[in-house]
Amino acid sequence: MQISALQSQSLILIGGWLLYFILHSLLASLTVKQWLASRQPEWLPGYRLFFNVVAVLTLLPLLYLIYAKPGPTLWAWQGISWLLVNSLALMAVVGFVWSMRYYSGDEFLGLRQWREGVRSVEDQEHLHISPMHRFVRHPWYFLGLLLIWTRDMSLSFFISACLMTLYFIFGSWLEERKLLVYHGERYRRYRQQVPGLIPLPWKYLGREQAEALLRDTD
């Protein structure tokens, strides 16, 4: 059976995203970091910065495929629905900007590790529970999902949105495995009380509860 140009393009996009997710997961894994620490520990201070540069550069070809060859439009928001979804998208952007005050930008980008010559395999930040973390364990993933699913959907973007959603689910699971290693029982208790990707009105931590959890020792 002959494959059409549209099907071929879709398969290339799916394959590109899968390769991206595999590479991203491998580079983020403790196994790879520990392997590097055992062989080239002098490279560790630049590892986080290298990881972020690779993540951005390998994303560019996928963005090209999405926007240069979008394929047919599946749906486009109009009228009241356009106003609603773009209001949600704006709230997500504001949420990203507001949440940055509770993160160490230098730590996240890897600049501090590079500057100070940090050779630790583990993340350097202690467990902290920001206001958004009291309602959802992975607020950036949640905000990312809002941004993704409030856009007009071409075929290429829809395929990418589905794959990114699956990866957010899988990636959050991988990330939590590391957080349990780093933070132990405290993170386990936190995970029992706060939902992972989608906030639930009946399941959250009050400010005093979060502070009490952070004071507890394993």
N, C-alpha and C positions, 0 to 999 in steps of 0.2 A: 504494500500500500504506500503510495507516495505521500510524503509529509509536506504540507503546505508551508509557505514562508512564515505565516503567522504561528503555526504550530512549532516550527523550528525556532523561531524567536522566543517563544514561551519556554521551550525546553532549555535553551541557552540561559535564559534568565533564571529559571529554577536551579539549573546546575551551578550558576554563578553564586546565587545566594547560599546554596548548600556548602560550596567550597568556602565561602566567606564565614559561615557559621562554624564550620569545622576548624578553620584556622584560628578564628577568634577564641573558641573554647579551648583549644590546645594551648595557645599562648597565655590564656588566663588561668590555666590549671596549676595547682600546686605541684603536680608531678613534673611538669616542664621546668618550673622555677627551681625545684629541688635538684633536678638534673643539672641545670645550669650552675647552681651554687656549688655542686660537687666538682665541676670541671672548670668553670671560668668565673669564680666569685667576683673578680674585679669588674665583670660586666654588669653585675646586679644593680649598681646605682643608676644606670641608664635604662634599666629594663622597662620600667613603667612608661617612660617617655617613648622608648622604641615601640612598645605595645600600642600606644595611642597614635603614633605616626603611621604605623602599619594599618591600624583600623581605619584611619581616614583615607589613606591612599588606595587601599583595596576596595573601599566603598565607591570611589569615583566612577569606575567602569559600570557599576550597577546603576548608579544614578543616571549615567549617560543612556543606558538601555531603556530605563523607565521613561525618561523625558524626550529622548530623541526618537524613540520608536514606541509610542504609547499604545498603539493598537486601538481597537474600537472602544468608544465610551460605553461603559455599562450603566452608569447613572451619574447625573449631575444635580446637585442640590439647587432648589429654586424656591423663591417666595419665603414663607415662614420657616420652612425647613432649612433654607440657606442661612437665615438669620440665627436660628437656633444652633446649628452645628458650628458656625463661625464664632458665635459667642462662647461655645465650649472650647473651641480651639484657642481663642484669645485667653480664656481662663487658664488653659494648660500652659501657654507661654508665660503668663504672669506667675503661675505656680513654679515653673522652672526657675525664673529669675529670683523669685522670693526664696526658694529653697536653697539657692546657692550660698546664702549667708550662713547656713548651717553646715556647709561642707568646707574643707580645706582645699582651695583651688590648686595650690602648689602641690599638695599631696595627690590630688586626683590626676593632675596632668603629669606628675612625675618630676616636676622641677625641683622640689625640695630634696628628694632622694638623690638626684643628680648633683645638686649643689653641695649637699652635706656628705656625699659618699656613703649613703646607707646601703648596707649589704644584706639586710634581713629579707628573708623570703616572705614573711607574713606582712600584711598591711600594718602600717604604723599607728593608725588612729585607734583610740579606745572605742568601745561600744558607746554610742550616743543615740538618743532617741529624740529627733527633732519633732516639732509640732506635726508635720505631715506623717512622720513615722509612727505617730500614735494612732493613726487611722488606717495606714496601709504599710506593709513591710517594704515594698519596692515602689516608692512614689514616682520615681522617674520612669519606670516601666508603665505605670498607670497613666501618667501624663503623656507618654509616648503613644500609648494606645488611643487616647483621646485625639491626639493630632493626626494619627494615621487614618482612623475611621471617620473623621469629619471632612475628609477631602473628597473631591469629585473622583470617581473611579473609572480610569481607563483599564483595559485588560492587564497591562503591564503593572500598573499600580496595585490592582486587586490581587494579582498573584504575589506581589511583594508584600502587601499588607497581611495576607494569610500566612506567609512564611515567617514574617517578622513576629506576628502574634504567637505562632507556635514556638519560635525561638525565645521570646520573652518568657513563656511558660517553662521551657526547658532550661533556659539560662538562669532563671530565678532559682530553680531547683539546684543547679550546679553551684550558684553563688552561696546558697544557704548551707550547702555541705561545707564550704570553706568557713563560713561564719560560725558554724557549730564547732569547727576545729579551733578557731581563734577565740571564741567567747564562751563556749561550753554551755553549762546549764542555764545561765542567765538568758542566753539567746533562745534556748529551747523553751523556756517559760514565756519569753516575749512572743515567740512564734505561735504558741498556743492561744494567745490572747488577741492577736492582731491579724487580720486577713492578709494574704500575700499580694495579690495584684488588683483586686477590686474592693474599694471600701464598702463596708457593711454598716448601716446605721446602728445596729445593736451590738457591734463587736469592735471595741476600741479601748485605748488606755486613757484615763484621765491624767492630768498633769501630775498630780500627787502619786498616782500609781506608777507612772513612768519614772519619777524620781526615786521612788522606793525600790523599784526593780534595779535601777542603776546602782543604788547603794548596797544592794545585797551582794554577798560574795558566794561563789560556787561552793 
